[in-house]
Amino acid sequence: MTSDRASAALLVEDAQQLALEHSALDAENVVAGDPTTALAPLHSDERVEVGIWEITSGVATDIEVDEIFVVLSGRGRVEFADGSAILMAPGSVVLLKVGDRTTWVIYETLRKVYVALPQVVST
């Protein structure tokens, strides 16, 4: 028997098997190939967003938010504007900072669980 607390605590039973619906990237972000992405938000409040994100093979650019993620499946490389790069494979844990300009080189569809901090907009 599952309690109400346990039901609320389980965000997804199997993050690797969760069905996702892919969409094309904006053409201006695609460098090579025809990568698509999918997103499944699992939890969001004023402090944090947690979800599953996936990208198919190809090369695309992005500007990051504050985020930590764990790669569940797939392989790729994230390159930073300063020329450094991180190889990613299942089990990789990566920290991105808001404003990082990145290029995602994806060899094999990559799926990650991410924890992101919402953007703070000053008025």
Buried (B, 14 or more C-beta within 10 A) or exposed (E): EEEEEEEEEEBBEEBEEBEBEBEEBEEEBBEEEEBBBBEBEBEEEEEEBBBBBBBBBBBBBBEBBBBBBBBBBBBBBBBBEEEEEBEBEBEBEBEBEEEBEBBBBBBEBBBBBBBBEEEEEEE
